[in-house]
Amino acid sequence: MRACGNMLVLALLLAGCGSEYPEEPPGGRVRGVLGYRGDALGDIERPAVGVYAFTVLELDPQAGVMPSAYRLYQPDFGRRGISYELANLEAGSYDVIAQLIDMDRPPGEPVALGAYPDLLQAGTAPVEVSLEAPTEGIDIELYDLGL
């Protein structure tokens, strides 16, 4: 009888657990295209492109503040650039930056850098993210830093 009781409890527990995951909200995302202007990419042995979203108050990544979202891509810019997406962001204002890095260099030492809307205006035009729909068209152009 004890074995039957245990089986009944297990069956009730399993019946209460669904196998469906909650639906992902359509928003909380930033999408755009990364472009690159420069020559340094040809000199890098282990290249990668990182895209980062910082809350507006966290813009300085050198201060040890973690980004709210980030993603690494292979630097295959092609003719149309690299389509990117940062997901799982909360609603709010973000500064979005991108950097071309050499995985053989110390962390935080980019070879090329870019920001939205551009490097000169970085931090002046935050990207507004909502949970209702993705924020699209956040295109970034990366430029060599001459390192």
Secondary structure by P-SEA (a helix, b strand, c coil): caaaaaaaaaaaaaaaccccccccccccbbbbbbbbbccccccccbbbbbbbbccccccccccccccccccccccccccccbbbbbccccbbbbbbbbbbbccccccccccbbbccccccccccbbbbbbcccccccbbbbbbbccc
